[in-house]
Amino acid sequence: MKVCEIRFKGNAENYSVIIGKNILKILPKKIEILCPKAKKIALIIDSNIPNKFRRDLKKILKNYDLFFYSFKSNEKSKSITTVNKLLNKLLIKKFNRSDLILSIGGGITGDVVGFISSILKRGTNFINIPTTLLAQVDSAIGGKTGVNSLHGKNLIGSFYQPKLVISDTSFLNSLPKREMVCGYAEILKHAIIKDKNFFGWLKKNSRDVFLKKSDALIYAIKKSCEIKMFFVNRDVNEKNIRMKLNFGHTFAHAIEVKNRYSKKINHGEAVLSGMILETKLSVFKKICNLKVLEKIKKVYQENNLITVIDQFSKKNIINKITPFLKNDKKNDDERINFILLKGIGKTTEPNKNKVSLNELKKFNKNITQY
């Protein structure tokens, strides 16, 4: 069994991300070390997780008082209302800070459960078991937690690091292609912003990732986590360099809000669209060469992803999403704060490319040229 371990080293918190196949059996020993006083474990589990994993967890954690809570994972459930309901359930069961809250699910589940853990008695032990490719390569890493507001995505939240992240690739066996695409978007983003060699590897091996071949999956997850850790370790609270991870996300979040978080487009599809739009904006502003855009487009074409972005590459799309761009959390004035692309493996610096609404209008008129 091939197992990889990556260490997060923050100012106050250190934790491991463990990646491998069929590795849930390590959980009891890890809990004993990391949460020695825990007697109760709340398992907040995505309702879509196959029952097999529930049975496995119940068996391997039999020495603890277990409380299973089913969580319906969608953007509408990612709310303060959901947080209040789950907090009440945990308080009724008299959970202490020394007890443990486990998240078993995708990024939405991890964001909500992490937020709950951060505010329950001002901080309760939290272990994240991400079960989607998107969560394993992105949202489970870095300690960002939170919920949505009517005013935008992830506007209410906290930074709270887990005690441990276990990324078991066996969870991915049941994922449909669309969910794999969702995670692949973040893997590709990490390569585009930081690692030219990894981008080259993806050009050759993306097919194996989509086929869920174990070695390719574990390598892609590991490399993606290492890139995200590079930024997070240097800027835990997202004040500077970590903002580079938002490449593609300024447009992506606006697209999601515009669509009211509907199933028409998921987060990864929005990010795929956002990366193309932000690369086009980079070309428009003469920061990036057109050849770079063509290289990225080629990866999309070779992996049948081009249809995902077609609907968001048309004239007037920028005008339609501009009202939602204004409320992006990176903004600190009337201009839109973008991370733009210089080349494969290199972005602009945070807060250096603010785009006015007039510039966006000009970009909108020229978008079909690229």
Summary of the structure (lengths in Angstrom):
residues: 370
radius of gyration: 20.2
end to end distance: 45.7
largest distance: 63.3
contacts: 1294
relative contact order: 0.10
helix: 52%
strand: 18%
